[in-house]
Amino acid sequence: MKLWKMLLSMSALAVGLVVGGPVLGEEPGGKVEKVGKATLRVGTFDSRAVLFAYVDSEFFKNRLKSATEEHKKAKEAGDDAKAKRIAAGMKAGQERVHRASFSTGRVDEILVHIKDKLPGIAKKAGVDVIVSKWSISYSAADAEFVDVTGLMIEPFGPNEKKRATILEQIRQPPIPLEKWDRERAGK
């Protein structure tokens, strides 16, 4: 990578010398332009809180009601294959809910319900990016993070009591995902 940067700098210098224009951050007139590091503010949220707010929301209640009715209709119609498919989907969904509730499982399927609200949440929090706090693999020492968990649960409409319960629940540390998966595989 250093060789690439050196070649790029040498190319810029050569072009500048041939053309006679500014090179390497130099402005016309010989002044050196200072380029500062852009500050990127990252909003982070606890995915467990989003999950807890979702399972108490109309989004989830409607989805569960629809799947339950569809399963019932398939059973009544004697379509066992369809009923088994629906039941398997519901069981897999329950496992994803548990994974995100007790561990750090992803909640992308849930965020789809509030995707139109994300720009407003980012604006209100003054952040440029929103990610699950469990998805950060590395951050520089000067990286700026803002907790947007409270804002992320609002679109699901929790009342004050539920909101307080959710924020209390996430004070407990999650089970590490690897441990959760290992334990679930052993059952």
MODELLER restraints for C-alpha pairs under 7 A, 6 or more apart:
rsr = mdl.restraints
at = mdl.atoms
rsr.add(forms.Gaussian(group=physical.xy_distance, feature=features.Distance(at['CA:12:A'], at['CA:23:A']), mean=6.35, stdev=0.5))
rsr.add(forms.Gaussian(group=physical.xy_distance, feature=features.Distance(at['CA:12:A'], at['CA:24:A']), mean=6.96, stdev=0.5))
rsr.add(forms.Gaussian(group=physical.xy_distance, feature=features.Distance(at['CA:13:A'], at['CA:23:A']), mean=5.98, stdev=0.5))
rsr.add(forms.Gaussian(group=physical.xy_distance, feature=features.Distance(at['CA:16:A'], at['CA:22:A']), mean=6.07, stdev=0.5))
rsr.add(forms.Gaussian(group=physical.xy_distance, feature=features.Distance(at['CA:16:A'], at['CA:23:A']), mean=5.40, stdev=0.5))
rsr.add(forms.Gaussian(group=physical.xy_distance, feature=features.Distance(at['CA:22:A'], at['CA:28:A']), mean=5.78, stdev=0.5))
rsr.add(forms.Gaussian(group=physical.xy_distance, feature=features.Distance(at['CA:25:A'], at['CA:32:A']), mean=5.94, stdev=0.5))
rsr.add(forms.Gaussian(group=physical.xy_distance, feature=features.Distance(at['CA:25:A'], at['CA:33:A']), mean=5.35, stdev=0.5))
rsr.add(forms.Gaussian(group=physical.xy_distance, feature=features.Distance(at['CA:26:A'], at['CA:32:A']), mean=4.37, stdev=0.5))
rsr.add(forms.Gaussian(group=physical.xy_distance, feature=features.Distance(at['CA:26:A'], at['CA:33:A']), mean=5.70, stdev=0.5))
rsr.add(forms.Gaussian(group=physical.xy_distance, feature=features.Distance(at['CA:27:A'], at['CA:33:A']), mean=6.17, stdev=0.5))
rsr.add(forms.Gaussian(group=physical.xy_distance, feature=features.Distance(at['CA:40:A'], at['CA:128:A']), mean=6.31, stdev=0.5))
rsr.add(forms.Gaussian(group=physical.xy_distance, feature=features.Distance(at['CA:40:A'], at['CA:144:A']), mean=6.86, stdev=0.5))
rsr.add(forms.Gaussian(group=physical.xy_distance, feature=features.Distance(at['CA:41:A'], at['CA:127:A']), mean=4.76, stdev=0.5))
rsr.add(forms.Gaussian(group=physical.xy_distance, feature=features.Distance(at['CA:41:A'], at['CA:128:A']), mean=5.48, stdev=0.5))
rsr.add(forms.Gaussian(group=physical.xy_distance, feature=features.Distance(at['CA:41:A'], at['CA:129:A']), mean=6.82, stdev=0.5))
rsr.add(forms.Gaussian(group=physical.xy_distance, feature=features.Distance(at['CA:41:A'], at['CA:144:A']), mean=5.14, stdev=0.5))
rsr.add(forms.Gaussian(group=physical.xy_distance, feature=features.Distance(at['CA:41:A'], at['CA:145:A']), mean=5.89, stdev=0.5))
rsr.add(forms.Gaussian(group=physical.xy_distance, feature=features.Distance(at['CA:42:A'], at['CA:127:A']), mean=5.47, stdev=0.5))
rsr.add(forms.Gaussian(group=physical.xy_distance, feature=features.Distance(at['CA:42:A'], at['CA:128:A']), mean=5.95, stdev=0.5))
rsr.add(forms.Gaussian(group=physical.xy_distance, feature=features.Distance(at['CA:42:A'], at['CA:129:A']), mean=4.91, stdev=0.5))
rsr.add(forms.Gaussian(group=physical.xy_distance, feature=features.Distance(at['CA:42:A'], at['CA:130:A']), mean=5.90, stdev=0.5))
rsr.add(forms.Gaussian(group=physical.xy_distance, feature=features.Distance(at['CA:42:A'], at['CA:144:A']), mean=6.22, stdev=0.5))
rsr.add(forms.Gaussian(group=physical.xy_distance, feature=features.Distance(at['CA:42:A'], at['CA:145:A']), mean=4.81, stdev=0.5))
rsr.add(forms.Gaussian(group=physical.xy_distance, feature=features.Distance(at['CA:42:A'], at['CA:146:A']), mean=6.11, stdev=0.5))
rsr.add(forms.Gaussian(group=physical.xy_distance, feature=features.Distance(at['CA:43:A'], at['CA:127:A']), mean=5.61, stdev=0.5))
rsr.add(forms.Gaussian(group=physical.xy_distance, feature=features.Distance(at['CA:43:A'], at['CA:129:A']), mean=5.82, stdev=0.5))
rsr.add(forms.Gaussian(group=physical.xy_distance, feature=features.Distance(at['CA:43:A'], at['CA:130:A']), mean=4.45, stdev=0.5))
rsr.add(forms.Gaussian(group=physical.xy_distance, feature=features.Distance(at['CA:43:A'], at['CA:131:A']), mean=6.33, stdev=0.5))
rsr.add(forms.Gaussian(group=physical.xy_distance, feature=features.Distance(at['CA:43:A'], at['CA:145:A']), mean=5.76, stdev=0.5))
rsr.add(forms.Gaussian(group=physical.xy_distance, feature=features.Distance(at['CA:43:A'], at['CA:146:A']), mean=4.72, stdev=0.5))
rsr.add(forms.Gaussian(group=physical.xy_distance, feature=features.Distance(at['CA:43:A'], at['CA:147:A']), mean=5.72, stdev=0.5))
rsr.add(forms.Gaussian(group=physical.xy_distance, feature=features.Distance(at['CA:43:A'], at['CA:148:A']), mean=5.61, stdev=0.5))
rsr.add(forms.Gaussian(group=physical.xy_distance, feature=features.Distance(at['CA:44:A'], at['CA:130:A']), mean=5.67, stdev=0.5))
rsr.add(forms.Gaussian(group=physical.xy_distance, feature=features.Distance(at['CA:44:A'], at['CA:131:A']), mean=5.09, stdev=0.5))
rsr.add(forms.Gaussian(group=physical.xy_distance, feature=features.Distance(at['CA:44:A'], at['CA:132:A']), mean=5.36, stdev=0.5))
rsr.add(forms.Gaussian(group=physical.xy_distance, feature=features.Distance(at['CA:44:A'], at['CA:133:A']), mean=4.97, stdev=0.5))
rsr.add(forms.Gaussian(group=physical.xy_distance, feature=features.Distance(at['CA:44:A'], at['CA:145:A']), mean=6.71, stdev=0.5))
rsr.add(forms.Gaussian(group=physical.xy_distance, feature=features.Distance(at['CA:44:A'], at['CA:146:A']), mean=6.08, stdev=0.5))
rsr.add(forms.Gaussian(group=physical.xy_distance, feature=features.Distance(at['CA:44:A'], at['CA:147:A']), mean=5.01, stdev=0.5))
rsr.add(forms.Gaussian(group=physical.xy_distance, feature=features.Distance(at['CA:44:A'], at['CA:148:A']), mean=5.65, stdev=0.5))
rsr.add(forms.Gaussian(group=physical.xy_distance, feature=features.Distance(at['CA:44:A'], at['CA:149:A']), mean=6.88, stdev=0.5))
rsr.add(forms.Gaussian(group=physical.xy_distance, feature=features.Distance(at['CA:45:A'], at['CA:131:A']), mean=6.56, stdev=0.5))
rsr.add(forms.Gaussian(group=physical.xy_distance, feature=features.Distance(at['CA:45:A'], at['CA:132:A']), mean=4.98, stdev=0.5))
rsr.add(forms.Gaussian(group=physical.xy_distance, feature=features.Distance(at['CA:45:A'], at['CA:133:A']), mean=5.44, stdev=0.5))
rsr.add(forms.Gaussian(group=physical.xy_distance, feature=features.Distance(at['CA:45:A'], at['CA:147:A']), mean=5.88, stdev=0.5))
rsr.add(forms.Gaussian(group=physical.xy_distance, feature=features.Distance(at['CA:45:A'], at['CA:148:A']), mean=5.35, stdev=0.5))
rsr.add(forms.Gaussian(group=physical.xy_distance, feature=features.Distance(at['CA:45:A'], at['CA:149:A']), mean=4.26, stdev=0.5))
rsr.add(forms.Gaussian(group=physical.xy_distance, feature=features.Distance(at['CA:46:A'], at['CA:132:A']), mean=6.01, stdev=0.5))
rsr.add(forms.Gaussian(group=physical.xy_distance, feature=features.Distance(at['CA:46:A'], at['CA:133:A']), mean=5.91, stdev=0.5))
rsr.add(forms.Gaussian(group=physical.xy_distance, feature=features.Distance(at['CA:46:A'], at['CA:149:A']), mean=5.84, stdev=0.5))
rsr.add(forms.Gaussian(group=physical.xy_distance, feature=features.Distance(at['CA:47:A'], at['CA:100:A']), mean=6.86, stdev=0.5))
rsr.add(forms.Gaussian(group=physical.xy_distance, feature=features.Distance(at['CA:47:A'], at['CA:104:A']), mean=6.78, stdev=0.5))
rsr.add(forms.Gaussian(group=physical.xy_distance, feature=features.Distance(at['CA:47:A'], at['CA:106:A']), mean=6.88, stdev=0.5))
rsr.add(forms.Gaussian(group=physical.xy_distance, feature=features.Distance(at['CA:47:A'], at['CA:107:A']), mean=6.32, stdev=0.5))
rsr.add(forms.Gaussian(group=physical.xy_distance, feature=features.Distance(at['CA:47:A'], at['CA:132:A']), mean=5.98, stdev=0.5))
rsr.add(forms.Gaussian(group=physical.xy_distance, feature=features.Distance(at['CA:48:A'], at['CA:100:A']), mean=5.71, stdev=0.5))
rsr.add(forms.Gaussian(group=physical.xy_distance, feature=features.Distance(at['CA:48:A'], at['CA:101:A']), mean=5.12, stdev=0.5))
rsr.add(forms.Gaussian(group=physical.xy_distance, feature=features.Distance(at['CA:48:A'], at['CA:104:A']), mean=6.99, stdev=0.5))
rsr.add(forms.Gaussian(group=physical.xy_distance, feature=features.Distance(at['CA:48:A'], at['CA:170:A']), mean=6.74, stdev=0.5))
rsr.add(forms.Gaussian(group=physical.xy_distance, feature=features.Distance(at['CA:49:A'], at['CA:149:A']), mean=6.98, stdev=0.5))
rsr.add(forms.Gaussian(group=physical.xy_distance, feature=features.Distance(at['CA:49:A'], at['CA:153:A']), mean=6.78, stdev=0.5))
rsr.add(forms.Gaussian(group=physical.xy_distance, feature=features.Distance(at['CA:49:A'], at['CA:166:A']), mean=5.83, stdev=0.5))
rsr.add(forms.Gaussian(group=physical.xy_distance, feature=features.Distance(at['CA:49:A'], at['CA:167:A']), mean=6.87, stdev=0.5))
rsr.add(forms.Gaussian(group=physical.xy_distance, feature=features.Distance(at['CA:49:A'], at['CA:170:A']), mean=6.52, stdev=0.5))
rsr.add(forms.Gaussian(group=physical.xy_distance, feature=features.Distance(at['CA:50:A'], at['CA:152:A']), mean=6.55, stdev=0.5))
rsr.add(forms.Gaussian(group=physical.xy_distance, feature=features.Distance(at['CA:50:A'], at['CA:153:A']), mean=5.39, stdev=0.5))
rsr.add(forms.Gaussian(group=physical.xy_distance, feature=features.Distance(at['CA:51:A'], at['CA:100:A']), mean=6.65, stdev=0.5))
rsr.add(forms.Gaussian(group=physical.xy_distance, feature=features.Distance(at['CA:51:A'], at['CA:101:A']), mean=6.49, stdev=0.5))
rsr.add(forms.Gaussian(group=physical.xy_distance, feature=features.Distance(at['CA:51:A'], at['CA:107:A']), mean=6.91, stdev=0.5))
rsr.add(forms.Gaussian(group=physical.xy_distance, feature=features.Distance(at['CA:52:A'], at['CA:166:A']), mean=6.42, stdev=0.5))
rsr.add(forms.Gaussian(group=physical.xy_distance, feature=features.Distance(at['CA:53:A'], at['CA:153:A']), mean=5.75, stdev=0.5))
rsr.add(forms.Gaussian(group=physical.xy_distance, feature=features.Distance(at['CA:53:A'], at['CA:156:A']), mean=5.90, stdev=0.5))
rsr.add(forms.Gaussian(group=physical.xy_distance, feature=features.Distance(at['CA:53:A'], at['CA:158:A']), mean=6.29, stdev=0.5))
rsr.add(forms.Gaussian(group=physical.xy_distance, feature=features.Distance(at['CA:54:A'], at['CA:60:A']), mean=6.17, stdev=0.5))
rsr.add(forms.Gaussian(group=physical.xy_distance, feature=features.Distance(at['CA:54:A'], at['CA:156:A']), mean=5.94, stdev=0.5))
rsr.add(forms.Gaussian(group=physical.xy_distance, feature=features.Distance(at['CA:57:A'], at['CA:156:A']), mean=5.53, stdev=0.5))
rsr.add(forms.Gaussian(group=physical.xy_distance, feature=features.Distance(at['CA:57:A'], at['CA:157:A']), mean=6.66, stdev=0.5))
rsr.add(forms.Gaussian(group=physical.xy_distance, feature=features.Distance(at['CA:71:A'], at['CA:83:A']), mean=5.20, stdev=0.5))
rsr.add(forms.Gaussian(group=physical.xy_distance, feature=features.Distance(at['CA:71:A'], at['CA:86:A']), mean=5.97, stdev=0.5))
rsr.add(forms.Gaussian(group=physical.xy_distance, feature=features.Distance(at['CA:74:A'], at['CA:80:A']), mean=6.80, stdev=0.5))
rsr.add(forms.Gaussian(group=physical.xy_distance, feature=features.Distance(at['CA:74:A'], at['CA:82:A']), mean=6.12, stdev=0.5))
rsr.add(forms.Gaussian(group=physical.xy_distance, feature=features.Distance(at['CA:74:A'], at['CA:83:A']), mean=5.23, stdev=0.5))
rsr.add(forms.Gaussian(group=physical.xy_distance, feature=features.Distance(at['CA:75:A'], at['CA:83:A']), mean=5.82, stdev=0.5))
rsr.add(forms.Gaussian(group=physical.xy_distance, feature=features.Distance(at['CA:99:A'], at['CA:105:A']), mean=5.17, stdev=0.5))
rsr.add(forms.Gaussian(group=physical.xy_distance, feature=features.Distance(at['CA:100:A'], at['CA:106:A']), mean=6.27, stdev=0.5))
rsr.add(forms.Gaussian(group=physical.xy_distance, feature=features.Distance(at['CA:100:A'], at['CA:107:A']), mean=6.92, stdev=0.5))
rsr.add(forms.Gaussian(group=physical.xy_distance, feature=features.Distance(at['CA:102:A'], at['CA:174:A']), mean=5.65, stdev=0.5))
rsr.add(forms.Gaussian(group=physical.xy_distance, feature=features.Distance(at['CA:102:A'], at['CA:175:A']), mean=6.04, stdev=0.5))
rsr.add(forms.Gaussian(group=physical.xy_distance, feature=features.Distance(at['CA:103:A'], at['CA:174:A']), mean=4.72, stdev=0.5))
rsr.add(forms.Gaussian(group=physical.xy_distance, feature=features.Distance(at['CA:103:A'], at['CA:175:A']), mean=4.65, stdev=0.5))
rsr.add(forms.Gaussian(group=physical.xy_distance, feature=features.Distance(at['CA:103:A'], at['CA:176:A']), mean=5.87, stdev=0.5))
rsr.add(forms.Gaussian(group=physical.xy_distance, feature=features.Distance(at['CA:103:A'], at['CA:177:A']), mean=5.52, stdev=0.5))
rsr.add(forms.Gaussian(group=physical.xy_distance, feature=features.Distance(at['CA:103:A'], at['CA:180:A']), mean=6.67, stdev=0.5))
rsr.add(forms.Gaussian(group=physical.xy_distance, feature=features.Distance(at['CA:104:A'], at['CA:134:A']), mean=6.36, stdev=0.5))
rsr.add(forms.Gaussian(group=physical.xy_distance, feature=features.Distance(at['CA:104:A'], at['CA:174:A']), mean=6.55, stdev=0.5))
rsr.add(forms.Gaussian(group=physical.xy_distance, feature=features.Distance(at['CA:104:A'], at['CA:176:A']), mean=6.91, stdev=0.5))
rsr.add(forms.Gaussian(group=physical.xy_distance, feature=features.Distance(at['CA:104:A'], at['CA:177:A']), mean=5.84, stdev=0.5))
rsr.add(forms.Gaussian(group=physical.xy_distance, feature=features.Distance(at['CA:105:A'], at['CA:177:A']), mean=6.94, stdev=0.5))
rsr.add(forms.Gaussian(group=physical.xy_distance, feature=features.Distance(at['CA:114:A'], at['CA:155:A']), mean=6.63, stdev=0.5))
rsr.add(forms.Gaussian(group=physical.xy_distance, feature=features.Distance(at['CA:121:A'], at['CA:151:A']), mean=6.30, stdev=0.5))
rsr.add(forms.Gaussian(group=physical.xy_distance, feature=features.Distance(at['CA:122:A'], at['CA:128:A']), mean=6.40, stdev=0.5))
rsr.add(forms.Gaussian(group=physical.xy_distance, feature=features.Distance(at['CA:125:A'], at['CA:148:A']), mean=6.81, stdev=0.5))
